[in-house]
Amino acid sequence: MNILYKSTLSLFFCGCSLLTFAQEPVRQLQASATTKLQAGDTLGAITYLKKVVALTKNTGSRSAAEVANHEGFIKLLQHDYQGALADLDQAIELNAHHAVAYYNRALVEGKLEMTKEEMQDYATAIRIDPYFVAAYYSRGQAKAEAGKFQEAVQDFSSVLSIKADRVDALFQRATAYGRLKDYKKQVADYDEIIRLKPHDLQAFIKRGQAKSRQGRHEEAIDDYDVALGLEPGNSEALFFKHAAEEKVYSRRNSTDALTSTTPK
């Protein structure tokens, strides 16, 4: 199952920040790994994570679970999914309440197309930590990719109930609403995105598309015009604007023809 990998890993590492190591050097290394990962520098993140593992080994059973979790995550980044699975099994065996390890294992199981196990691990992570935003988000992505759009909507709604300003979750939910042909709710999500990010080019383009699907072509054109104001010459906005204008022109011609043939 293909998950939006970079986004998912960034979300996972937010979960890792919940881990409590007393050593300040470890916290600094984790922060550096997070920065590298968010910048898309996977190799740089791995380098810092290996240093975390080296500093936290042999410091008690709980830390042993954290080390196994980190090692599993490193192997996930390296695409060694079987190795990652073994490490995460160990982490969970050492600490059966390690929500992040269950979450991380779900990511690996998704890569291995172990769908049943993946969903079970997401559910366990959420049961242990009902406010685990990343678990709801990643499970929502997996549900959407499986075509289970209503269930995906529920997960993205859970994300937003915990953190209402998550624009990425709003985009994901809006996409799911579109696949369900619930364009009214889809437009409402784009409205919220634009409220939070008034200069988001894609939000205006996608809201215009959703409005066109409702037959609101004139309003759609307004959205495409805003998008073109943000990025003049944007080919996507121009394409959809021309399509909406053709709909408006065709509608007006039909109305004019009907009016001209109506007996007075």
C-alpha positions, 0 to 999 in steps of 0.5 A: 500500500503506497502511503504519502511517505514523506508526510507520513514519516514526518508525522511519525517523528512527531510521535517520537518526540513524545519519548522521554529521555533524560539526556539533553544530548538525546533530545538535541539529536532527536530534534536534529533528526526531525529537522533533517526528516522534515527537509526530506534528508533521509540519510541525515535523519538516519545518521542522527537516529543512529547516534540516539540508539548508541546513547540509549542502549543498555539503560533499562528495559523501557529504554531497550524498547525505545532503542528497538523502536528507533532501530525499526524506524531506521530500517523503515527509512532504509526500506528494510521492511522485514528488519523493521518488522522484527525490531518493532515486534521486539519493541512491543514485546518489551513494552506492550503499551508503546503506542508509537511502536504500534504506529510505526509497525503499522507503517511497515505493514502497510508497505508490506501490504499486510492490510489486516495487521496494519489496521489492527496496529493503528487501532491499538496505537489509538486505543493506547493514546486516543489523542495520537493524531498521526495514527488517525491521519495515517490510517485515514490515508490508508483507508482512502487508498483502499477506497474506503472514503467514508472511513477515511473521512472519520479518521481525518475528522478525528485529527481535526477534532484534536487539532483543528488547524491541520490544513493537511487533514482538511485537504485529505478530508476534502478529497475524500468528500469529493470521492463521495460526491459530497461537494457541499462538505468538500467546499466547506473544507476548502473554505476553512483551508482558505480561512487558515491559509488565505494565499493557498493556490491549490485551495482556490483551484480545488474549491473552484473545481468542487463548485463547478461540480455543483454547477456553480461555474461563475463562482468557480471562475472567481476562485480561478481568478484569485488563483491566477492573481496569486500565480499569473499564468498558472496552467491548471487554473487557466485550464479549469477557468476556460472549462468553466467559462465554456459551461457558462457560455453554453448555459447562456446560449441555451437560455437565450435560445429558449427565450427567443423561441418562447411564444409571446 
